[in-house]
Amino acid sequence: MKQFDVPTYYRSNLISAIKNKRKQDDKLKKDFSPTLLDFGNLQIFLARHFGFCYGVENAIEIAFKTIEENKDKQIYLLSEIIHNPKVNSDLKANGVKFLQDTHGKQIIPFDDVNKDDIVLIPAFGTTLSIESMLNKKGASSEKFNTTCPFVEKVWNRGEQIAAKGYSIVVHGKPNHEETRATFSHASSMAPTVIVNDMNETIELGKYITGEKPAEQFYTEFESRYSKGFDVKKDLQKLGVINQTTQLATDTQAIADYLKNVMKKHYSLTASTIAEHFADTRDTLCYATNDNQSAVNGMLGTPADLAIVIGGYKSSNTSHLVELCERKLPTYFIESAEKLISKNELIHCNWKTKEISTVHNYFPEKKPVKVLITSGASCPDALVEEVIRKVAGFFNVENKIDEIAATFYNA
């Protein structure tokens, strides 16, 4: 896989040593067991896969290269390039101005952008209407498009099934930048509707079977269906694509549910299912799959708590928290600064985004066992900082470099 040129301060010697050793020992990525960092009274288990993915590193490389090569130009970002506050803060510090927030609310009017400016498109992609507007203004954006290739793969798959006459169901958070972009691309090619979760999918199924009156659809799925969507006609032949950072198991469950609805409603067999339902299993992102599989592998290790590091707006990170919370106490933090002391931390609720203070989160036992992972937009340097902070609470930080050396010399 391509090696990207990202700022060295996002890297970590400790984490690089661990990842390189695991990669050497497991080239086919079949071993999802965690890596043990044994400090004696403290045992840290690092997930097999975590941190920057291909799409994130690609976006960061393009952004910082653009800054370096265009010091005489005003550089804008449509919105946050990825959902990590450290990276976005660094871009702002380098003079990049953000046009919108993550929900699409305007911060700087598009009228302020002129043809001599550069507009960076974030890793999530953007809508066709915004692309068209930028092209008409003459602002440079195509060369500075950091859309993740795996997001574009989803768009391409949508185009393929649309060409075969299927309508498109997008599994995603309706207000997320990536979902808005994917919906825009899909709806330009085929009738499209967004479902957020299985509950909404079940309700959508009732319109397929006629259990619910067609006119109710337009209220229930308001602002989440494409222009001219005809419930009686456009739900007869479907394919599912997704926001790439959703839980892979959730997307598959949604696809399986709709497939079964079609099979029963149209009395289909294995040989005829394609008449009404498209196989789109290949739209799931590799990094989302790897990180979630690594968390599931890590959760097989008996532990006292889990710490998940990443931006609070990050969808893929939130789902890692969700997985961990099913098994043990889990704390969602943006950085080591949220670890106030051994007895106090600042935690974010992954569902509500409510911030709260947690006390006495470490149990009184020896050894204390901690699971640690991070989202795909979290720099490895932040993970090392968390490890050092936790190790410091147990007065074993001096062992970190020694442990790193064992991975370098192995």
Secondary structure as GFF3:
##gff-version 3
##sequence-region A 1 410
A	DSSP	three_ten_helix	8	10	.	.	.	ID=ss1
A	DSSP	alpha_helix	13	25	.	.	.	ID=ss2
A	DSSP	beta_strand	35	38	.	.	.	ID=ss3
A	DSSP	beta_strand	42	46	.	.	.	ID=ss4
A	DSSP	alpha_helix	54	69	.	.	.	ID=ss5
A	DSSP	beta_strand	75	77	.	.	.	ID=ss6
A	DSSP	alpha_helix	85	93	.	.	.	ID=ss7
A	DSSP	beta_strand	97	98	.	.	.	ID=ss8
A	DSSP	three_ten_helix	110	112	.	.	.	ID=ss9
A	DSSP	beta_strand	118	120	.	.	.	ID=ss10
A	DSSP	alpha_helix	128	137	.	.	.	ID=ss11
A	DSSP	three_ten_helix	142	144	.	.	.	ID=ss12
A	DSSP	alpha_helix	149	163	.	.	.	ID=ss13
A	DSSP	beta_strand	167	171	.	.	.	ID=ss14
A	DSSP	alpha_helix	177	187	.	.	.	ID=ss15
A	DSSP	beta_strand	192	195	.	.	.	ID=ss16
A	DSSP	alpha_helix	198	209	.	.	.	ID=ss17
A	DSSP	alpha_helix	214	220	.	.	.	ID=ss18
A	DSSP	alpha_helix	231	234	.	.	.	ID=ss19
A	DSSP	beta_strand	238	242	.	.	.	ID=ss20
A	DSSP	alpha_helix	248	266	.	.	.	ID=ss21
A	DSSP	three_ten_helix	273	275	.	.	.	ID=ss22
A	DSSP	three_ten_helix	281	283	.	.	.	ID=ss23
A	DSSP	alpha_helix	286	298	.	.	.	ID=ss24
A	DSSP	beta_strand	305	309	.	.	.	ID=ss25
A	DSSP	alpha_helix	315	325	.	.	.	ID=ss26
A	DSSP	beta_strand	330	333	.	.	.	ID=ss27
A	DSSP	three_ten_helix	336	338	.	.	.	ID=ss28
A	DSSP	beta_strand	339	341	.	.	.	ID=ss29
A	DSSP	beta_strand	344	348	.	.	.	ID=ss30
A	DSSP	beta_strand	355	359	.	.	.	ID=ss31
A	DSSP	beta_strand	368	374	.	.	.	ID=ss32
A	DSSP	alpha_helix	380	393	.	.	.	ID=ss33
A	DSSP	three_ten_helix	397	399	.	.	.	ID=ss34
A	DSSP	alpha_helix	400	409	.	.	.	ID=ss35
###
